[in-house]
Amino acid sequence: MLNYALVTGASSGLGREMVRQLVLERNLTVLATARRVDRLESLARELPAGKVHFLAGDLIEPAFRERLWNWAEDTSGGLDLLVNNAGIGHYSEFSDQDPAIVRRIVEVNLMALLDLTQRAARSMQKRGSGQILQISSILGFFGIPYSAVYVATKHAVNGLVKSLNYELRGTGVRVWASCPGRTISEFSLAAHGATKASVPLPRGAPTDRVVRSILRGLDGRQAFRIPCLFPRMITWFSHWFPAMFDWLMARWSLSYFSARADR
């Protein structure tokens, strides 16, 4: 039975909706973290009293991650669910990308995730139960141009899940990933580093529907869950028809995504 969850990146998008649904539909007490304390405060106010606790900070800082984990364990008495949702992206040609941006993407998307996953796995193994949910992406299965670093981090996350499924077998600890496609959120605008994309972006799936599909995976055993039909079809096509998929990507995606890259 799940009682306490820690959700990172909880101030907006999938993370914020994840907190809402875990509280309202799963009756969990959620420990939420993000950089924007005002967003966390408003989230706690809109949900039942005592069901959301929060600690604001930047996951890029190892000292904050240690403080976050100690706070979460002390508050919960032992976490039942860790949701590594925090993530950032940036559209750019890799050879011209600012090294500081590269470093931040890797730190948030991968290093912070590795750190919290290791802490959770250690703690949950001692108790013999728990779930670690990584919010990855369908881009953990294939690539697109002008998102090389983001794609690389998501491939690494998916590889981590595959490896930990072997290591943690029989311990009572489950590690799995949800790999959504585009959702309606602030993520794309933040990735562009602008208030408006240069050309219209494809409409994403509604955030509440994506999160509801993700959370159904809490009751299953899958290592990977792809919410919504269209992302599942793309991923299936890339796996079973790789040559045709690569041909289509080479023919179409360079011109399409180049309009979005910071040149």
C-alpha positions in Angstrom: 0.0 0.0 0.0 1.3 3.4 -0.9 1.1 6.2 1.7 3.8 8.7 1.0 5.3 10.0 -2.2 8.0 12.4 -3.2 7.5 14.2 -6.5 10.2 16.4 -8.0 9.5 19.2 -10.5 6.1 19.7 -8.9 5.5 23.3 -9.7 4.0 22.9 -13.1 3.0 20.5 -15.9 3.1 16.8 -15.3 4.6 17.2 -11.8 1.9 19.5 -10.5 -0.9 17.3 -11.9 0.9 14.2 -10.6 0.7 15.7 -7.0 -3.0 16.6 -7.5 -4.0 13.1 -8.7 -1.9 11.3 -6.1 -3.7 13.2 -3.4 -7.2 13.3 -4.8 -7.4 10.0 -6.5 -4.9 7.8 -4.7 -5.2 9.4 -1.2 -1.4 9.7 -0.8 0.4 12.3 1.2 2.8 14.0 -1.2 6.1 15.7 -0.5 6.6 18.1 -3.3 9.7 19.9 -4.5 10.6 22.5 -7.2 12.5 25.8 -7.4 9.4 28.1 -7.3 8.1 28.3 -3.7 5.1 30.4 -4.7 3.9 27.6 -7.0 4.4 25.0 -4.3 2.5 27.1 -1.8 -0.5 27.6 -4.2 -0.5 23.8 -4.9 -0.7 23.0 -1.2 -3.5 25.5 -0.7 -5.7 24.0 -3.4 -5.5 20.5 -2.0 -6.8 19.1 1.3 -4.9 20.4 4.4 -2.0 18.3 5.5 -1.8 16.2 2.2 0.9 18.2 0.6 4.2 19.2 2.2 6.9 21.0 0.2 10.5 22.0 0.2 11.8 24.5 -2.4 15.2 24.3 -3.9 17.4 23.5 -6.9 18.0 19.8 -7.7 21.3 20.8 -9.4 22.8 21.3 -6.0 24.0 18.1 -4.3 23.6 19.7 -0.9 19.9 20.4 -1.6 19.3 16.9 -2.8 20.8 15.5 0.5 18.6 17.9 2.5 15.6 17.0 0.4 16.0 13.3 0.9 16.6 13.6 4.7 13.5 15.8 5.0 11.4 13.4 3.0 12.4 10.4 5.0 12.0 12.2 8.3 8.5 13.5 7.3 7.2 10.2 5.9 9.0 7.7 8.1 10.0 6.0 4.9 8.9 6.8 1.3 6.7 4.4 -0.6 7.0 6.2 -3.9 9.6 8.4 -5.5 8.6 10.2 -8.7 11.6 11.6 -10.5 9.7 14.1 -12.7 12.0 17.1 -12.8 13.5 17.7 -16.3 14.6 20.4 -18.6 15.3 20.6 -22.4 16.7 23.1 -24.8 16.4 23.1 -28.6 19.8 23.9 -30.2 22.3 22.5 -32.6 24.6 20.5 -30.4 27.9 21.9 -31.8 26.8 25.4 -30.9 25.1 24.7 -27.6 26.3 26.6 -24.5 28.2 24.2 -22.3 26.5 25.7 -19.2 23.1 24.7 -20.6 24.5 21.2 -21.5 25.7 20.8 -17.9 22.4 21.9 -16.4 20.4 19.5 -18.5 22.6 16.6 -17.5 22.6 17.6 -13.9 18.8 17.9 -13.6 17.7 15.2 -16.0 20.3 12.6 -15.0 22.6 13.3 -12.1 19.8 14.4 -9.7 17.7 11.4 -10.8 20.6 9.0 -10.2 21.2 10.5 -6.8 17.6 10.3 -5.6 17.1 6.9 -7.2 20.2 5.5 -5.4 19.0 6.9 -2.0 15.5 5.5 -2.6 16.7 2.1 -3.7 18.9 1.8 -0.6 16.1 2.9 1.8 13.4 0.8 0.1 15.5 -2.3 0.0 15.8 -2.2 3.8 12.1 -2.1 4.1 11.4 -4.6 1.3 9.0 -2.4 -0.6 8.6 0.7 -2.6 8.3 2.1 -6.2 10.6 4.4 -8.1 9.0 6.0 -11.1 11.1 7.8 -13.6 9.4 10.2 -15.9 11.3 9.6 -19.1 10.1 10.2 -22.7 9.5 8.4 -25.9 12.8 10.1 -26.9 14.5 7.6 -24.6 13.9 5.1 -27.5 14.9 7.2 -30.5 16.3 10.6 -31.4 15.4 13.8 -33.0 17.7 16.6 -34.2 18.4 19.7 -32.1 17.6 17.9 -28.8 20.8 15.8 -28.6 21.5 16.3 -24.9 17.9 15.9 -23.7 17.6 12.8 -25.8 20.9 11.4 -24.4 19.7 11.9 -20.9 16.4 10.1 -21.6 18.3 7.2 -23.2 20.4 7.0 -20.0 17.3 7.0 -17.8 15.8 4.1 -19.8 19.0 2.2 -19.6 19.1 2.7 -15.8 15.6 1.3 -15.5 16.6 -1.8 -17.6 19.6 -2.4 -15.4 17.9 -1.9 -12.1 15.1 -4.2 -13.0 17.8 -7.0 -12.8 19.5 -5.7 -9.7 16.4 -5.2 -7.7 14.6 -8.4 -8.7 13.2 -10.1 -5.6 13.8 -7.1 -3.3 10.3 -5.8 -3.3 11.4 -2.6 -4.9 10.1 -1.8 -8.4 11.8 0.7 -10.7 9.9 1.7 -13.8 9.6 4.5 -16.3 6.8 6.3 -18.0 7.7 7.6 -21.5 5.1 10.2 -22.6 5.2 12.2 -25.9 4.4 15.9 -26.1 2.0 17.2 -23.4 0.3 20.5 -23.1 2.6 22.2 -20.5 5.3 24.9 -20.0 8.1 22.5 -20.9 8.3 23.4 -24.7 8.4 27.1 -24.1 11.1 26.7 -21.5 13.0 24.4 -23.9 12.9 27.1 -26.5 14.1 29.8 -24.1 11.5 32.0 -25.6 7.8 33.0 -25.1 6.7 31.7 -28.4 7.9 29.1 -30.8 9.0 30.3 -34.3 6.4 28.0 -35.9 3.4 26.3 -34.4 4.1 23.3 -32.3 2.0 20.1 -32.6 -0.7 20.1 -30.0 0.2 17.8 -27.1 -2.0 15.5 -25.1 -3.9 17.0 -22.1 -1.7 16.8 -19.0 -4.5 15.3 -16.8 -5.1 12.5 -19.2 -1.4 11.7 -19.5 -0.9 11.7 -15.7 -4.0 9.5 -15.2 -2.5 7.0 -17.7 0.9 7.1 -16.0 -0.6 6.5 -12.5 -2.5 3.4 -13.7 1.0 1.9 -14.0 1.4 1.9 -10.3 -0.8 -1.1 -10.2 1.1 -3.0 -12.9 4.4 -4.6 -13.5 5.6 -3.0 -16.7 9.2 -1.6 -16.8 8.1 1.0 -19.4 4.7 2.6 -19.8 3.9 4.9 -22.8 0.8 6.9 -22.1 -1.5 7.8 -25.0 -2.0 6.0 -28.3 0.0 8.2 -30.7 3.3 8.1 -28.8 2.9 4.3 -28.5 2.5 4.1 -32.3 5.6 6.2 -33.0 7.7 4.1 -30.6 6.3 0.9 -32.0 7.1 2.0 -35.5 10.6 3.1 -34.6 11.3 -0.3 -33.0 9.8 -2.6 -35.7 10.7 -0.6 -38.8 13.9 1.2 -38.0 15.1 1.7 -41.6 11.8 3.3 -42.7 11.7 5.4 -39.5 15.2 6.7 -40.0 14.4 7.5 -43.7 11.3 9.5 -42.6 13.2 11.3 -39.9 16.1 12.2 -42.2 13.6 13.4 -44.9 11.3 15.4 -42.6 12.7 16.2 -39.2 15.7 18.3 -40.0 13.7 21.0 -41.7 10.9 20.7 -39.1 13.0 20.9 -36.0 15.5 23.4 -37.4 12.8 26.0 -37.2 12.7 25.5 -33.5 16.4 25.4 -32.7 18.2 28.4 -31.3 20.5 29.2 -34.2 
